[in-house]
């Protein structure tokens, strides 16, 4: 019989959990995870489709503005106005003080062991990034879509009451699926999840990631996301004589990638120095307006200009500028291209940190494409070699993306998939590998982990912690915590307290589901008021369960979660049911033993 206090939400969760157990019984745990990854891929792909179409709708609204006199002075103000609108939405609609727009928060959630993202992130970035980028803010849609997909995967896993590994895997499936959908590149989506989102790669995780990416790609094709790039011609190829040129491009991409990372962090630090938030906002918006007034090509994602370069329409970079008359001068074109790829990461960081929403993924592709075009012009002008500019554009895109993300496989396969440039695999491998290596040597971490370090966080686990991942919590679970029920009175709890050595007590229902936790501190106000002992119910004094561990989680997972939550006891579940608690003292005793005997683990 359903409890009188049970809400419709609780009833729905019970039905979901019952269905989960049935499916696991029929398909096995691996089969169930595979099914869950496909569902997450479909939903995250749908989120990416909605975001892309909404952005294009906003962009078309701007295109419909009639060309009246002075329009070129008005257009740069539109992105500034929309950034103000985004700030209003976050502050008064979402009511969020700390609105993380970077994938750094996703990486941090997997590093600290929670893999937990707020539910509002499943939809919030669709509105804010769609408005910002659609109306001209210089940013990409890939990070917001990946953040949306990751939040979908994380919250779906929480609804299914999966352990940390399951939550992390579905989080990565959602993020990879979103990248797959927005670019229609399933292999690159799965590799992106492996290289960027997962704290450590494991072969068994690859199959769910591929299935999620494939499912998301199917969704994007059904709803026809407009292609961001044109396909390279079938005749596009490379020759062995150009190997030295691609090495040179790889080095240039590595240096520029380090510049992108450092300049992005510099803009963030500079804006934080403003003590007055209005001074900070107005200064940022003024610089954005001035930059867009002089360089309209920097607005939005910039993918149309990349396609223009590939098609040989380089004069389009001067469209709407005051420098149109100088566009016929080839040397001024080269100078202008250099300005664009140096300014793009700076203005993108300024748009995001001033209050807009978006990511650095798209600007990295823009920067790489323009660097590649510049390198082609310089190499061909030198007469020492002859190289196809289109090949250099593709290689530059892959190289800068790989260098900024420190993800060479993502850079290689993404460019091959979105441009059809599979004949450029060897040059892409050379450029992406060199760029990633040089950038990592110069910066230490990719752009997301560098942001975590700048905030004082820990971007990744230490090498020595790998051994601790082999030991699960099953043997450390303490099962002598005495459970109570929601409808029990405080007097019943006090009887339990007298006979227990613990200070926390699980609240469990008839099915063994953990409903909450009672801590001694929460009942202290009633201890001396005996008249309340038969009036106050456990339901009235219990707290939320918060993040829980699974018996199959490992020691390092638990240690990170204890450190993140700053608590002394954490509940442990088995197949979604209450199994016991693990104490901080007990964990670190085991942790210390494993470290002392670590030579036996290898």
C-alpha positions as CSV (number, residue, x, y, z in Angstrom):
1,X,0.0,0.0,0.0
2,X,1.4,3.4,-1.0
3,X,2.3,5.6,1.9
4,X,0.2,8.7,2.5
5,X,3.4,10.8,2.4
6,X,4.5,9.4,-0.9
7,X,4.4,11.9,-3.7
8,X,3.7,11.3,-7.3
9,X,7.4,11.9,-8.0
10,X,8.3,9.1,-5.6
11,X,5.7,6.8,-7.2
12,X,7.2,7.5,-10.6
13,X,10.7,6.8,-9.4
14,X,9.6,3.5,-8.0
15,X,8.0,2.5,-11.3
16,X,11.3,3.4,-13.1
17,X,13.3,1.5,-10.7
18,X,11.1,-1.6,-11.0
19,X,11.4,-1.4,-14.8
20,X,15.1,-1.1,-14.5
21,X,15.3,-4.3,-12.4
22,X,13.1,-6.1,-14.9
23,X,15.3,-5.0,-17.9
24,X,18.5,-5.9,-16.0
25,X,17.0,-9.4,-15.4
26,X,16.2,-9.8,-19.1
27,X,19.2,-8.1,-20.7
28,X,21.9,-8.3,-18.1
29,X,23.7,-5.3,-16.6
30,X,25.8,-4.6,-19.8
31,X,22.8,-4.9,-22.0
32,X,20.9,-2.4,-19.8
33,X,23.7,0.1,-19.8
34,X,23.9,-0.2,-23.6
35,X,20.1,0.5,-23.8
36,X,20.5,3.4,-21.4
37,X,23.4,4.9,-23.5
38,X,21.2,4.7,-26.7
39,X,18.4,6.6,-24.9
40,X,20.8,9.2,-23.6
41,X,22.2,9.5,-27.2
42,X,18.7,10.1,-28.7
43,X,17.8,12.7,-26.1
44,X,21.1,14.6,-26.2
45,X,21.0,14.5,-30.0
46,X,17.5,16.0,-29.8
47,X,18.8,18.7,-27.5
48,X,21.6,19.6,-30.0
49,X,19.0,19.7,-32.9
50,X,16.8,22.1,-30.9
51,X,19.8,24.3,-30.1
52,X,21.1,24.4,-33.7
53,X,17.7,25.2,-35.2
54,X,16.9,27.8,-32.5
55,X,20.3,29.5,-33.2
56,X,19.6,29.5,-37.0
57,X,16.2,31.0,-36.3
58,X,17.8,33.9,-34.3
59,X,20.4,34.4,-37.1
60,X,17.7,34.7,-39.7
61,X,16.0,37.3,-37.7
62,X,19.2,39.4,-37.8
63,X,19.5,38.8,-41.6
64,X,16.0,40.2,-42.1
65,X,16.9,43.6,-40.8
66,X,16.6,46.0,-43.8
67,X,19.9,47.8,-44.9
68,X,18.9,51.3,-43.9
69,X,21.6,54.1,-43.5
70,X,23.8,53.6,-40.5
71,X,22.9,49.9,-40.2
72,X,26.6,49.0,-39.9
73,X,26.8,51.0,-36.6
74,X,23.6,49.2,-35.2
75,X,24.5,45.6,-36.0
76,X,27.5,45.4,-33.6
77,X,25.2,46.5,-30.8
78,X,22.8,43.6,-31.2
79,X,25.1,41.0,-29.7
80,X,25.8,43.4,-26.8
81,X,22.1,43.7,-26.1
82,X,21.6,40.0,-26.2
83,X,24.4,39.4,-23.8
84,X,22.5,41.7,-21.4
85,X,19.4,39.6,-22.0
86,X,21.3,36.4,-21.2
87,X,22.5,38.0,-17.9
88,X,18.9,38.9,-17.1
89,X,17.7,35.3,-17.9
90,X,20.3,33.7,-15.7
91,X,19.8,36.0,-12.8
92,X,16.0,36.4,-12.8
93,X,14.7,33.4,-14.7
94,X,17.1,30.6,-13.7
95,X,18.0,32.4,-10.4
96,X,21.6,31.0,-10.5
97,X,24.5,32.9,-9.0
98,X,27.3,30.7,-10.5
99,X,26.3,29.9,-14.1
100,X,29.1,27.7,-15.4
101,X,29.2,27.8,-19.3
102,X,32.4,25.8,-19.8
103,X,32.9,22.0,-19.9
104,X,35.2,22.6,-17.0
105,X,32.3,22.0,-14.6
106,X,31.6,18.6,-16.4
107,X,35.2,17.5,-16.1
108,X,35.4,18.7,-12.5
109,X,32.3,16.6,-11.6
110,X,33.9,13.5,-12.9
111,X,37.2,14.3,-11.2
112,X,35.7,14.8,-7.8
113,X,33.7,11.6,-8.1
114,X,30.1,12.9,-8.2
115,X,29.4,13.0,-11.9
116,X,26.6,15.2,-10.8
117,X,25.2,18.1,-12.8
118,X,22.2,20.3,-11.8
119,X,18.9,19.4,-13.6
120,X,18.5,22.9,-15.0
121,X,21.6,22.4,-17.2
122,X,19.5,19.9,-19.3
123,X,17.8,22.9,-20.9
124,X,19.3,26.2,-19.7
125,X,22.1,26.5,-22.2
126,X,19.8,25.8,-25.2
127,X,18.1,29.2,-24.5
128,X,21.1,31.3,-23.5
129,X,23.7,30.1,-26.0
130,X,21.1,29.9,-28.8
131,X,20.3,33.6,-28.2
132,X,23.9,34.7,-27.8
133,X,25.4,32.9,-30.8
134,X,22.3,33.4,-32.9
135,X,22.4,37.1,-32.6
136,X,26.1,37.4,-33.2
137,X,28.1,36.7,-30.0
138,X,31.5,35.3,-30.9
139,X,31.3,31.8,-29.6
140,X,30.5,28.2,-30.5
141,X,27.5,26.0,-29.8
142,X,29.5,22.8,-29.2
143,X,30.4,23.3,-25.6
144,X,26.8,24.3,-24.6
145,X,25.4,21.3,-26.5
146,X,27.9,19.0,-24.9
147,X,27.1,20.4,-21.5
148,X,23.4,19.9,-22.1
149,X,24.0,16.3,-23.2
150,X,26.2,15.6,-20.2
151,X,23.6,17.0,-17.8
152,X,21.0,14.8,-19.6
153,X,23.2,11.7,-19.1
154,X,24.0,12.5,-15.5
155,X,20.4,13.1,-14.4
156,X,19.1,10.1,-16.3
157,X,21.7,8.0,-14.4
158,X,20.6,9.5,-11.1
159,X,17.0,8.7,-11.9
160,X,18.1,5.1,-12.6
161,X,20.1,5.1,-9.3
162,X,23.3,4.0,-11.1
163,X,26.6,3.9,-9.3
164,X,29.4,6.4,-10.0
165,X,30.8,4.5,-12.9
166,X,27.4,4.3,-14.5
167,X,26.8,8.0,-13.9
168,X,30.1,8.9,-15.4
169,X,29.6,6.7,-18.4
170,X,26.1,8.1,-19.2
171,X,27.4,11.6,-18.6
172,X,30.1,11.0,-21.3
173,X,27.5,9.4,-23.6
174,X,25.4,12.5,-23.4
175,X,28.3,14.9,-24.1
176,X,29.7,12.8,-26.9
177,X,26.2,12.3,-28.4
178,X,25.6,16.1,-28.5
179,X,28.9,16.6,-30.4
180,X,28.0,13.8,-32.7
181,X,24.6,15.4,-33.5
182,X,25.8,19.0,-33.9
183,X,28.5,18.0,-36.4
184,X,27.0,14.8,-37.7
185,X,30.2,13.1,-36.8
186,X,29.6,9.9,-34.6
187,X,33.2,8.7,-34.4
188,X,34.5,12.2,-33.4
189,X,31.7,12.4,-30.8
190,X,32.7,9.2,-29.1
191,X,36.4,10.1,-29.2
192,X,35.6,13.5,-27.8
193,X,33.9,11.8,-24.8
194,X,36.9,9.5,-24.3
195,X,39.6,12.2,-24.6
196,X,37.8,15.1,-22.8
197,X,35.0,13.9,-20.5
198,X,36.1,10.6,-19.2
199,X,38.6,10.8,-16.3
200,X,40.2,7.6,-17.6
201,X,39.7,5.6,-20.8
202,X,38.4,2.0,-20.7
203,X,37.7,-0.3,-23.6
204,X,34.3,-1.5,-22.3
205,X,33.1,2.1,-22.2
206,X,33.8,2.5,-26.0
207,X,30.8,0.4,-27.1
208,X,28.1,2.5,-25.2
209,X,29.9,5.7,-26.3
210,X,29.7,4.6,-30.0
211,X,26.1,3.6,-29.7
212,X,25.1,6.9,-28.0
213,X,27.0,8.9,-30.7
214,X,25.4,6.8,-33.5
215,X,21.9,7.3,-32.1
216,X,22.5,11.1,-31.8
217,X,23.8,11.2,-35.3
218,X,20.6,9.5,-36.6
219,X,18.5,12.0,-34.8
220,X,20.5,14.9,-36.3
221,X,20.0,13.4,-39.8
222,X,16.3,12.9,-39.3
223,X,15.8,16.5,-38.3
224,X,18.3,17.8,-40.9
225,X,20.7,20.0,-38.9
226,X,22.2,22.4,-41.5
227,X,25.8,21.4,-42.4
228,X,28.3,23.8,-41.1
229,X,30.9,23.1,-43.7
230,X,31.1,22.1,-47.3
231,X,32.7,18.8,-48.4
232,X,36.2,18.9,-49.8
233,X,36.4,17.9,-53.4
234,X,37.1,14.3,-54.3
235,X,40.4,15.4,-56.0
236,X,41.7,16.9,-52.8
237,X,44.9,14.9,-51.8
238,X,48.3,15.5,-50.5
239,X,51.8,14.6,-51.8
240,X,54.9,13.4,-50.0
241,X,56.7,16.5,-51.1
242,X,54.5,18.6,-48.7
243,X,55.4,16.6,-45.5
244,X,57.7,19.4,-44.4
245,X,54.9,22.0,-44.9
246,X,52.5,20.0,-42.7
247,X,55.2,19.7,-40.0
248,X,55.5,23.5,-40.2
249,X,51.7,23.9,-39.9
250,X,51.7,21.5,-36.9
251,X,54.2,23.6,-35.1
252,X,52.3,26.8,-35.9
253,X,49.1,25.2,-34.7
254,X,50.7,24.2,-31.4
255,X,52.0,27.7,-30.8
256,X,48.6,29.3,-31.7
257,X,46.8,26.7,-29.5
258,X,48.9,27.7,-26.5
259,X,48.0,31.4,-27.3
260,X,44.3,30.5,-27.4
261,X,44.5,28.9,-24.0
262,X,46.5,31.6,-22.4
263,X,44.6,34.5,-23.9
264,X,41.3,33.0,-22.9
265,X,42.5,32.6,-19.3
266,X,43.9,36.1,-19.4
267,X,40.6,37.7,-20.4
268,X,38.8,35.9,-17.6
269,X,41.4,37.0,-15.0
270,X,41.3,40.6,-16.3
271,X,37.5,40.9,-16.0
272,X,37.6,39.5,-12.5
273,X,39.8,42.4,-11.4
274,X,36.8,44.8,-11.8
275,X,35.4,45.3,-8.3
276,X,32.2,46.9,-9.7
277,X,30.1,44.5,-11.7
278,X,28.6,47.3,-13.9
279,X,32.0,48.7,-14.7
280,X,33.1,45.2,-15.7
281,X,29.9,44.7,-17.8
282,X,30.0,48.0,-19.6
283,X,33.8,47.7,-20.3
284,X,33.3,44.3,-21.8
285,X,30.3,45.3,-23.9
286,X,32.2,48.4,-25.2
287,X,35.2,46.3,-26.3
288,X,32.8,43.8,-28.0
289,X,31.0,46.6,-29.8
290,X,34.2,48.2,-31.0
291,X,35.6,44.9,-32.2
292,X,32.5,43.9,-34.1
293,X,32.3,47.3,-35.6
294,X,35.8,47.0,-37.1
295,X,35.8,43.3,-37.7
296,X,32.3,42.0,-38.4
297,X,33.8,38.7,-39.6
298,X,34.4,37.8,-35.9
299,X,30.7,37.7,-35.1
300,X,28.9,34.3,-34.5
301,X,30.5,31.0,-35.0
302,X,32.2,32.0,-38.3
303,X,31.6,28.7,-40.1
304,X,30.2,30.5,-43.2
305,X,33.6,32.3,-43.6
306,X,35.5,29.0,-43.3
307,X,33.4,27.6,-46.1
308,X,34.1,30.8,-48.1
309,X,37.8,30.3,-47.7
310,X,37.5,26.7,-48.8
311,X,35.5,27.9,-51.9
312,X,38.1,30.5,-52.6
313,X,35.9,33.5,-51.8
314,X,38.4,35.1,-49.4
315,X,37.2,38.7,-50.0
316,X,34.1,37.8,-47.9
317,X,36.2,38.5,-44.8
318,X,35.9,42.2,-45.7
319,X,32.1,42.1,-45.9
320,X,30.6,45.0,-43.8
321,X,34.0,46.5,-42.9
322,X,35.6,49.9,-43.5
323,X,38.4,48.1,-45.4
324,X,36.5,46.9,-48.4
325,X,38.5,49.1,-50.8
326,X,41.8,47.5,-49.6
327,X,40.5,43.9,-50.2
328,X,42.2,43.7,-53.6
329,X,45.7,44.1,-52.1
330,X,46.9,40.4,-51.4
331,X,49.3,41.5,-48.7
332,X,46.6,43.4,-46.8
333,X,44.4,40.3,-47.1
334,X,47.1,38.2,-45.4
335,X,47.5,40.9,-42.7
336,X,43.8,41.0,-42.1
337,X,43.6,37.2,-41.8
338,X,46.3,37.3,-39.2
339,X,44.3,39.9,-37.2
340,X,41.2,37.7,-37.4
341,X,42.8,34.5,-36.1
342,X,44.6,36.4,-33.3
343,X,41.5,38.3,-32.2
344,X,39.0,35.5,-32.5
345,X,39.9,33.7,-29.2
346,X,40.2,37.0,-27.4
347,X,36.8,38.3,-28.4
348,X,35.2,34.9,-27.9
349,X,36.4,34.8,-24.3
350,X,35.2,38.4,-23.8
351,X,31.7,37.6,-25.1
352,X,31.5,34.6,-22.8
353,X,33.0,36.1,-19.6
354,X,31.0,39.3,-20.0
355,X,27.8,37.4,-19.6
356,X,27.1,35.6,-22.9
357,X,26.9,31.9,-23.4
358,X,28.9,29.7,-25.7
359,X,32.1,27.7,-26.0
360,X,35.6,27.9,-27.4
361,X,35.2,24.8,-29.6
362,X,33.9,26.8,-32.6
363,X,36.3,29.7,-32.3
364,X,39.1,27.1,-32.3
365,X,38.0,25.8,-35.6
366,X,37.7,29.3,-37.0
367,X,41.2,30.2,-35.7
368,X,42.7,27.0,-37.2
369,X,41.1,27.6,-40.6
370,X,42.4,31.1,-40.9
371,X,45.8,30.0,-39.7
372,X,45.9,27.3,-42.3
373,X,44.9,29.8,-45.0
374,X,47.6,32.1,-43.9
375,X,50.2,29.3,-43.9
376,X,49.2,28.3,-47.4
377,X,49.6,31.9,-48.7
378,X,53.0,32.2,-47.0
379,X,54.3,28.8,-48.3
380,X,53.1,29.4,-51.8
381,X,54.5,33.0,-51.9
382,X,57.9,31.7,-50.8
383,X,58.1,29.6,-54.0
384,X,59.9,26.9,-52.0
385,X,56.9,24.7,-52.2
386,X,53.4,24.6,-53.6
387,X,50.5,23.4,-51.4
388,X,46.7,23.4,-51.8
389,X,45.1,26.1,-49.5
390,X,42.1,23.9,-48.9
391,X,44.3,21.2,-47.4
392,X,46.0,23.7,-45.2
393,X,42.6,25.0,-44.0
394,X,41.5,21.5,-43.0
395,X,44.8,20.7,-41.4
396,X,44.8,24.0,-39.5
397,X,41.3,23.4,-38.1
398,X,42.2,19.9,-36.9
399,X,45.6,21.1,-35.5
400,X,44.2,24.0,-33.4
401,X,41.3,22.0,-32.1
402,X,43.6,19.2,-31.1
403,X,46.0,21.7,-29.5
404,X,43.4,23.6,-27.5
405,X,41.6,20.5,-26.3
406,X,44.8,18.3,-26.1
407,X,42.7,15.8,-28.0
408,X,44.5,14.7,-31.2
409,X,42.1,11.9,-32.1
410,X,39.1,14.2,-31.9
411,X,40.9,16.8,-34.1
412,X,41.7,14.2,-36.7
413,X,38.4,12.4,-37.0
414,X,36.2,15.5,-36.6
415,X,37.8,17.3,-39.5
416,X,37.8,14.1,-41.6
417,X,34.1,13.6,-41.0
418,X,32.8,17.2,-41.3
419,X,34.7,17.9,-44.5
420,X,35.0,14.5,-46.0
421,X,38.7,15.0,-46.2
422,X,39.6,11.3,-45.5
423,X,42.5,11.6,-48.0
424,X,44.2,14.0,-45.6
425,X,44.4,11.5,-42.8
426,X,48.2,11.4,-42.7
427,X,48.7,15.2,-42.8
428,X,45.9,15.5,-40.1
429,X,47.8,13.0,-37.9
430,X,51.0,14.9,-38.3
431,X,49.5,18.3,-37.6
432,X,47.2,17.2,-34.7
433,X,50.0,15.2,-33.0
434,X,52.5,18.0,-33.2
435,X,50.1,20.7,-32.2
436,X,48.8,18.7,-29.2
437,X,52.3,17.9,-28.0
438,X,53.6,21.5,-28.3
439,X,50.5,23.0,-26.7
440,X,50.7,20.6,-23.8
441,X,54.4,21.4,-23.2
442,X,53.6,25.1,-23.2
443,X,50.4,25.1,-21.1
444,X,50.3,21.9,-19.1
445,X,46.6,21.4,-19.4
446,X,43.9,21.8,-22.1
447,X,41.7,24.9,-22.0
448,X,39.0,23.3,-19.7
449,X,41.5,21.9,-17.2
450,X,43.5,25.1,-17.2
451,X,40.3,26.9,-16.2
452,X,39.9,24.4,-13.3
453,X,43.5,25.0,-12.2
454,X,42.9,28.8,-12.3
455,X,39.9,28.4,-10.0
456,X,42.1,26.4,-7.6
457,X,40.6,23.0,-8.5
458,X,42.2,19.6,-9.3
459,X,41.8,18.8,-13.0
460,X,42.8,15.2,-13.0
461,X,43.7,12.3,-10.8
462,X,47.4,11.6,-10.0
463,X,49.2,8.7,-11.6
464,X,49.7,6.9,-8.3
465,X,46.0,6.8,-7.7
466,X,45.5,4.3,-10.5
467,X,46.1,1.3,-8.3
468,X,43.4,2.3,-5.9
469,X,40.8,2.0,-8.7
470,X,41.2,-1.8,-8.5
471,X,39.7,-2.1,-5.0
472,X,35.9,-1.7,-4.5
473,X,34.0,-0.7,-1.4
474,X,32.1,-3.9,-1.0
475,X,34.4,-5.2,1.8
476,X,34.3,-1.8,3.6
477,X,30.6,-1.3,3.9
478,X,29.5,-1.1,7.5
479,X,26.1,-2.7,7.9
480,X,25.4,-2.1,11.6
481,X,23.7,1.2,11.1
482,X,20.2,0.8,12.5
483,X,17.5,1.9,10.0
484,X,14.2,3.7,10.8
485,X,11.1,4.5,8.8
486,X,9.6,7.9,7.7
487,X,6.5,7.4,9.9
488,X,8.4,6.4,13.0
489,X,8.3,8.8,15.9
490,X,11.2,10.6,17.5
491,X,10.8,8.4,20.6
492,X,11.4,5.3,18.4
493,X,14.5,7.0,17.0
494,X,15.8,7.8,20.5
495,X,15.5,4.2,21.5
496,X,17.6,3.3,18.4
497,X,20.2,6.0,19.3
498,X,20.6,4.6,22.8
499,X,21.6,1.2,21.4
500,X,23.8,2.5,18.6
501,X,27.4,3.7,18.5
502,X,26.7,5.8,15.3
503,X,25.6,9.4,14.8
504,X,23.7,8.9,11.5
505,X,20.7,6.7,10.8
506,X,19.3,5.6,7.4
507,X,15.6,6.1,6.7
508,X,14.5,3.1,4.6
509,X,11.1,2.1,3.2
510,X,9.6,-1.4,3.0
511,X,11.4,-2.1,-0.4
512,X,14.8,-1.2,1.0
513,X,15.1,2.1,-0.8
514,X,17.0,4.8,1.0
515,X,14.6,7.8,1.6
516,X,16.8,10.0,3.7
517,X,19.3,10.3,6.5
518,X,18.8,11.4,10.1
519,X,21.8,13.0,11.9
520,X,22.1,13.5,15.6
521,X,22.5,17.3,15.1
522,X,19.0,17.5,13.6
523,X,17.3,16.1,16.7
524,X,19.1,18.0,19.4
525,X,16.4,20.8,19.6
526,X,13.9,18.2,20.7
527,X,15.9,16.1,23.1
528,X,14.8,17.9,26.3
529,X,11.3,18.5,25.1
530,X,9.7,15.2,26.0
531,X,6.3,16.4,24.9
532,X,7.5,16.4,21.3
533,X,8.9,12.8,21.3
534,X,5.6,11.3,20.2
535,X,4.6,14.2,17.9
536,X,7.7,14.7,15.7
537,X,8.2,12.1,13.0
538,X,11.3,10.9,11.4
539,X,10.1,12.5,8.2
540,X,10.3,15.9,9.9
541,X,13.9,15.6,11.0
542,X,15.5,13.6,8.2
543,X,17.8,15.1,5.6
544,X,18.3,14.3,1.9
545,X,20.5,11.4,1.0
546,X,22.7,13.4,-1.3
547,X,25.2,11.6,-3.5
548,X,25.5,8.0,-2.7
549,X,28.2,5.4,-3.5
550,X,27.7,2.0,-4.9
551,X,29.3,-1.2,-3.6
552,X,31.2,-1.5,-7.0
553,X,32.7,2.0,-6.7
554,X,36.4,2.1,-5.8
555,X,38.4,3.6,-3.0
556,X,39.5,6.6,-5.1
557,X,35.9,7.4,-6.0
558,X,34.9,7.4,-2.3
559,X,37.9,9.5,-1.3
560,X,37.1,12.2,-3.9
561,X,33.5,12.2,-2.8
562,X,34.4,12.6,0.9
563,X,36.8,15.4,0.0
564,X,34.2,17.2,-2.2
565,X,31.2,16.9,0.3
566,X,33.3,17.3,3.5
567,X,31.2,14.8,5.4
568,X,32.2,11.8,7.6
569,X,29.6,9.2,6.4
570,X,28.3,8.3,3.0
571,X,25.5,5.9,2.2
572,X,26.3,2.9,0.0
573,X,23.8,1.3,-2.4
574,X,23.7,-2.1,-4.1
575,X,21.4,-2.4,-7.1
576,X,19.8,0.8,-5.9
577,X,18.9,-0.5,-2.5
578,X,20.4,0.6,0.8
579,X,23.4,-1.6,1.7
580,X,25.1,0.3,4.6
581,X,27.4,3.2,5.2
582,X,31.1,3.8,4.8
583,X,32.9,6.1,7.2
584,X,35.6,8.5,6.3
585,X,37.9,7.0,9.0
586,X,37.3,3.5,7.8
587,X,37.9,4.5,4.2
588,X,41.2,6.2,4.9
589,X,42.4,3.3,7.0
590,X,41.9,1.1,4.0
591,X,43.4,3.8,1.7
592,X,46.5,4.0,3.9
593,X,46.9,0.2,3.9
594,X,46.7,0.1,0.1
595,X,49.3,2.9,-0.3
596,X,51.7,1.2,2.1
597,X,51.3,-2.1,0.2
598,X,51.1,-0.5,-3.3
599,X,54.1,-2.6,-4.5
600,X,51.9,-5.6,-4.2
601,X,49.3,-4.1,-6.5
602,X,51.4,-3.9,-9.6
